[in-house]
Amino acid sequence: MNDYDKITAFLGQWGRFQQIVFFLLCASSVPNGFAAFSVVFLTDIPNHHCLVPEVNLTQDWRNAIIPIEVMKLKRCSRYRLDVVRNLSAQGLFPDRDVNLTDLEHESCVNGWSYSRDIYQSTIVSEFDLVCSDQWKQPFTSTVYFLGVLIGSFISGQLSDRFGRKPVVFATMAVQNFFLFVLIFSPSWTVFSILLFTSGLGQISNYVAAFVLGTEILTGNVRVMFSSLGVCLGYAVGYMTLPLLAYFLRDWKSLLLAISLSGLLYLPLLWFIPESPLWLLSQGRVKETETIVRKAAKMNKVEAPQVIFDDYSTKAHPRQHHNVFDLLRTKNIRNMTVILCLVFTLNTGYFVLSLNTSRLHANPYLSCFISAAVEVPAYISNWLALRYLPRRLSAICVLLLGGVSLYFIQLVPESLSDLSVGLEMLGKFGISTGMALMYLYTAELYPTVLRSTATGTCSTVSRLGSCIAPSLIHLSENFKYLPYITVGTLAVISAFAAFFLPETFGQPLPPTIQQMQSMKVPFITRKDHSKPVVLFESQL
């Protein structure tokens, strides 16, 4: 018998063992929710203008030295200080005795003055990432997501090679340790390097924990964990982030709170076992049996005398796989390409999430609304995965997200609340689709490739997060261009999902050979008398 779920059915689905694994792994994603969008507050640009040093100026000239541009103080220039000082000394008044439009401008040679109405400080005010250095502000987020991208790619293969649990530990430690060290950054360059390193562990921890829980848990509990539990843990962290930022207001204090929350959680991971499925794929049958017997004891059920006799003769402990196995055969290669195309949708998720400062005058409220939308999205995802086919669910929610974003450009400017509502509906659809695709991917690939495949698809999705900060700035050329771009990606992803095999009600494929038997839908056979089936070797 090759079906792990059937072999371990005597454990039940919701005993004490499964409850501990479920809640600890869900809680492990809370720090990821903190860290994922911390850049929204760390890199936000406070209102600012050129600093005017303490020189002998009348109050009228001190008020007038910063030019007005479109009802706002100009941010990157002021009237020449020496000229203004001479005019002030002569007793002349701005706009009455002197035409301000005739005065020469100069850059902010004395630095900038930053508003503290919303933030006490951000890295923008700390390192003066404004005016000629303003390009560093979105690039900081890009650097972080580049770290996330590389971490996703490496950690998936490490997880398949060395185990799920060590990668969960290591990536959580890397993420939170370097978030803590960021507090002591003496310059923007050092800050960016440390932020990149922290990003290596960000989504890597989430993916490793996701795969670990998917392989330990079974049946409806597995679906609940992967579609609702771990996602809600992430959403709780995301929703808590603006609350922390609101009360702390300082970028160093915010980083300290985020990093400590993750570091304090690390000891709890000792209570989570290694994935039995991964151990079996490596031929480590005795270790697997020890875990299962311990689980049976915790659940107060009796284990059989021999549990994994079939695996002991068929496992191949020295056989290792890598990312190239995702392209080994035509079936697997086609599936990988389709999934990578679908995961480009993550661009839209990050565009809508990083765009929160434009939703409302209060960035804390905007971020909370954007995070709160994910709760009904993940509940809908759980219900869809529980009762509906995977492919149909993915297509419907992705089309909902894409079409909602298309409609934003048709809304009159006077109905700004309707625009926000459509944007949040778009994020609802995209968030539901992304959460659904993680489980869908885990169900499509065998145990020996599951983490590599999930990590690779996550890596592709991180390409979208890297360009998201720059994509947001396209609105300066055409207000609706980011929404049109994200909506188009959602529609393309829905079309690509149309060609994925259905996995609803099927056990996880344990081997590459079993995955190869999965048939891509809508491909006509030469023998039309035989229907297209999934998991042929199991039927």
Beta strands, then each sheet from edge to edge (+ up, - down):
strand 1: 48-50
strand 2: 68-69
strand 3: 72-73
strand 4: 78-79
strand 5: 105-106
strand 6: 112-114
sheet 1: 1+ 6-
sheet 2: 2+ 3-
sheet 3: 4+ 5-
end
